[in-house]
Amino acid sequence: MPLNALREFLKLETSAGIVLMSCAALALVISNSPAADLYTRALETHLAVTVGGLGIDKPLLLWINDGLMAVFFLLVGLEIKREVLEGQLSSRAQIVLPAVGAIGGFVVPALIYAWFNRADPLALQGWAIPSATDIAFALGVLSLLGNRVPLSLRVFLTSLAIFDDLAAVIVIAIFYTSSLSASALIGAAICITGLVALNLRGVRRLSPYLVVGLVLWICVLKSGVHATLAGVVIALCIPLRGGDNDDEPPLRWLEHRLHPWVAFGILPIFALANAGVSLQGVDAGQLLGPIPLGIALGLFFGKQIGVFVSCGLAIALGMARLPEGANWASLYGIAVLCGIGFTISLFVGNLAFEHAGFNYLSATRLGVLAGSVLSAVAGYAVLRAVTRD
């Protein structure tokens, strides 16, 4: 990724993180105000789209989580493909440190959560909740430090978060798939074959990919596999290389157009719909329950330990080196910020406890918010203490 493009990306993500934090705070305020009942009823309002005898009828919350978030994962897939083929993840030297950090930051939080919830098989379904990093939220916190943090650490954090997103896609595909519909899966397979054929035939116009992609999303939605994965599949089939007369390759064109809509529209809407949790009647016993405690400690301690220790080992063994202009203290500060799970953590929690009842979802939101806020405050404090203007 060219330096100017990288700076523009980080600037956009930074602003989006601030908007995201504001919407999460607004959701909390509404959920603990006289408007809480109206907020809940609005999210439960059913919206239906029917064509002939076929139709989709879902509450507003699921249109957001299954529909709008599919567009988010489309963008994630575009970013992963571009970074792997020609960006920060295109060479071994660039990917070792964030890849190793992502592995440690995925495993340790999951183990902490699993230990706290080992006695409850249903709660164990949420083992992946504290293993995510919200790049927009984390870069939003970094923006408060101005130019104190070197660009190399911002790139490291972004690359690690991309690996986190890839891990989330794999986890959702493997572990959060419900009962399957053979006919819908066959329809999805036909759509995927069509997308691959378009790519192999060198089709550069986006409209065929998006039309087939919409049908794919419907098939995946009906199949039992989570619908957001359709977005990733579509992204992987969109060409990165443009034709001789193209000013901009199709993948880059779509990524640039989607990014503002996702950053300032879809993710804030998701936060507004999913971060609301009533604190009325919440006491220390609920906050210290195994689910919120496992999530909060997984995000706050598990992420920083997993990322920092695994990166330290990679550097000590000569597999990688410290990012340029960084020291051990600033790398630790970034590791703490990786505990801001928020968007993907809430999303995985919704999948894990979709049929488990309100108490599990409420406990998840408490844990995610607590762990993310602790990581944001502590990460900011560490980086402010160890960096200079």
N, C-alpha and C positions, 0 to 999 in steps of 0.2 A: 504494500500500500504506500503510495507517495506520501511524503511528510505532510504536505498541505492537506491532503485528503484525510490523513489520520487526525490532524489537529481539528478539522471540521467535524469529524465523527465524534471526537472526545468532547468538543464544545456542545454538540447536539445532545449527547448522552448526559452531560453535566446539567444542562437546563432541564432536560426531561426528568432527571432525578429529583430536582427541586419541586417540580409539578407533582410528581408521584408522591413525595412526602406530604405535600399539602393535601392531596386527595385522601390519603390514608388518614391524616389527622381529621379531615372533615367527616369521613365515614365514622370515626370514633365519636366525634361530637354529636352527629345526628343520632347514632345508636344509643346515646345516653341523654337524649333530649325528648321533649314531648312529641317530636316528629318520628320517633323510633318505629311506632306501629305503621305509619304511612310508608316509611322506608322499607320495612319488611314486606308489606302488601304489594308495593311496587315491584319488588324483585320476584315476587311469586305470581305476578300477573302473567297469564298464558298468552302467547302470541302464536298464531298458526299461519303457515303458508301451504296452500294446497293447489295442486295442478291435476285436474281430473280426479282419479281415485287415489292419487298419491299425495301425501302431505307430511309436514313436520309440525308438531304441536309441542312446544316447550315453554316453561316459565322464562321470564326475562333473564334471570340469573344464568340459566343454561345456554341461552342464546349468546350471552356474553362469554361464558366459559368454554363453550364448544364451537361457537361461530367466530366471534372477534378474536379469540385467542388462537384460532387456526391461522389467521392472518399474521399474528405475532410469530408463530412458529414458521410460517412461510419466510418471514424476514430472517429469523434465526438460521434457517436452512440456507438462504442466500448468502448470509455472512460467513457461515461455516465453509461453504463451497469456495467462495472467493478467497478466504484466508488460507485455506489448505492449498489451493492451486497457485496463488500468486501473492499472498499476503504474508502476515506475520507468522503463519504456521506452515510456510512452504519449504522450510529447510530445517534440518535436524538441530542446527545451532540455535534456531529461534524457538523451537517447540519444546526442547527438553525441560527447561526450568518450569514454565507454566503447566506442562503436562504432568510432571512429577508432583508439583504442588497441588494440581487438581485431584490427582489420585489420592494423595494423603488427606486432602480436604474433603473428599467424598467418603472415605472409609472410616476415619476416626469419628466424625459426628454420627454416622449410622450406628457404629458400635456403642457409643454413649447412649443414644436413644434406645437401642435394643436392650441394653443392660437395665435401664430404668423400667422398661415395659415388658421384661421377660416373662412375667406371670400372666399377661393378658394377651392371648393370641390375636384378638381383634385389634388391640392397640399396636401390636407389632407390625401391622400392615402399613403403618406410617413411618417405617424405618428410614425411608429416603427423604423425609420432609426437611431435616436440618442439613442436607448435603448440598444445598444450592447457594449460589451467589447472585445477587441482583446487581447487575453491572450499572444500570442507570442510577439506582439508589446510592451505590458506593461511589460512583464518579460525582454524584451530587454532593456528597460529603467532602470529597477531595477538592471540589470547586471552592469550598469555604476557606481553603488553605492558599488560594491563589497560586503563585509560581514557586511556592516553597518545595513542592514535590516534583522531582525531575520527571521529564516526559517518559523516560525508560520505565519508571515504576508504573505509570499510567498504562503504558503499553502492556507491561507484564500483567497487571490486573485485568485488562481487557481480554488478553489472550487466555488467561486462566478461566475467566467467566465463560468464554466461548467453549472451552473444554467441559465446563460444568453444564452448559446448555446441551451439549452433545450427549453427556451422560444422562441428563434428564430425559432426553428423547428416547434413549435406549431403555431406561427404566420404565417409562410410561408404556412403551411398546411391549415389554416382556412381562411386567408385574401388575399392570393396572388395566388389563384387558378382561372384559366380562364374557358372558356366554356368547358364542359366535354364531352368526348367520351365514350358512354356506352360500346362499344365493347372492347376498350382498358382497361377500368376499370375492366371489367369481366376477361380479360387476366391477369391484375395485381392481382386480387383477387385469381385466380388459382395459380399464382406464390407464393403469400404469404402463401396460404394453403400448398403448397409444401414445402416451407421453414420451416413452423411450424412442418409439419410432419417429416421432416428430424431431427429436434431438438428433438421431442418427441420419435423418434425411436433410439435416442442416436448415430446418425451418427457423427463421429468426424473428418472425412476427410473434408477439406475445399473446394475441387474442386466441389462437388455437389452444395454447397451453392453459390459459385461464378458463376457457370454456370446458375443456376436458377435466381440468382441475376441480371445477365446481361440481361436476358429476361425480368425480372421485370423492370429494368431501361428503356428498350425500350418501354414497355407497359405504364409506368408512363409518359415517355416523350411524347407519343402520346395521353395521356388521358386528358391533360389540367391541371393536378396536377403537381407541379414543380418536375422535374426529380431528383433533389438532395435528395428528401425525400426517394427515393428508397434506398439510401445508409444507412439511419437510420434504415429502416425496416430490411435490410439484417443484419446489426450489431446486432440488438436485437434478431435475431434468431440463431446467431452463439454461440455454447456452451462455457460457461466460465470454466466448469469443464472438465478436461481431463480424459481419461481412465486410468486404473491401470498401463499400460506400457508406458504412454505418459510422455515425459520429460517436456513438456510445454502444457498447455491447448490451444485449437484452438484459442480462442479469444485473449489470450495474445500473441500467436505466430504471428497472423495477425497484431495486434496492433503494436508490436515491429518492424515488417517489414515495415509497412506502414508509421510509424511516420517520419523517415528521408525523405522519398519520398515526403510526404505532406509538411513537414516543409521547406525543402530546394529545392523543385521542384514545387509543385502545387501552394502553397500560393505565392511564389515569382512571378510565371508566372501570377497568378491572379492579383497581384499588378501591374505588368508591363502592363497588358492589360486594367486595370480599373482605375488606379490612374492618368492617363494622362489627363490633362485639360489645354487648351490654356489660358494663362493669357493676351494675346494681346487684348487690348481694354477693359479690365476689370477695372472698376472704383469703387469708394466707393458705388455708387448707387446699383450696382450689388451685391457687397459683403454684403450690408445691406438689400438685398431683403428678403422677408419673408421665403423662403425656406432655403438659406444658413444661415441666421441669426437664424432661428428656430433650425436647426441642430447643428450649432456651440454652441449656448447657451444651447441647450439641453444636448449636450455632456459635455461641460465644467462646467456649473453651475448645470444643472439638475442631472447629474450623481453623483457629489460630495455631493450635498444636499440630494438626495434620499438615497444613500448608507450610508452616515455618520449619518444622522438623524435617519433613521430606525434602524441602528445598535446601536446607542446610546440609543434609546428607549428600544430595546430588552435587552441591558445590564442593564439599569436602572430598568427595570421591573423584573429582575432576570431570564429572559428566556435564557440568554447566558452570557458569560464573555469575557473580552478582551483576544485576543490571547496571549499566553505566551511570555513574554519578550517585549510586545508592550505597548505603552501608547496612550493616546487620540490623541496626535499630530501625531504620526506615523500612527495611524489608519486613521486619516484625510488625510495624504499624500497618502495612498493607495486608499482612496475614490476618490481623484483627479485623480489618474492614471486610474481609471475605466472609465474615460471619453475618453480614447483612443479607439474609435469605429472601425475605419478603415475597416478591411476585411469584417466583417458581415454587418456593416453599408453600405458599398459600394454595397454589394451583395443585401441587402434588397432594397436599392435605385434603383438598376437595375430592380428589380421585380416590385416595385411600379410604376416606370415611364417608363416601357418597351415600351409602345405605346404613351407616352406623348410628345415625341420630344426631340431634342438635348438640348434645353434650360433648361428643367427640370433636365436632367441628368448632365449637366454641373454645374448647381446650386447645385445639390446634392454633386458632387465631391468637389466643393469649400467649402461647409459647413463641410463635413466630414474631409477634410484635415485641415481646420482651427481649428475645435473643437479638433481634435486628437492631433495636434501639440501644441496647448495651454495647453491641459491636460498633455501632456508628459513633457513639459518644467516646468509647475507649479508644477506637482507632484514630479519631480526630485528635484526642488528647495526646496520644503517643506521637503522632506525626508532627503535631505542633511543637512538642517538646524537643524533638530530635532533628528538626529541619530548620533552616534559616531562610529569610527573604533574600 
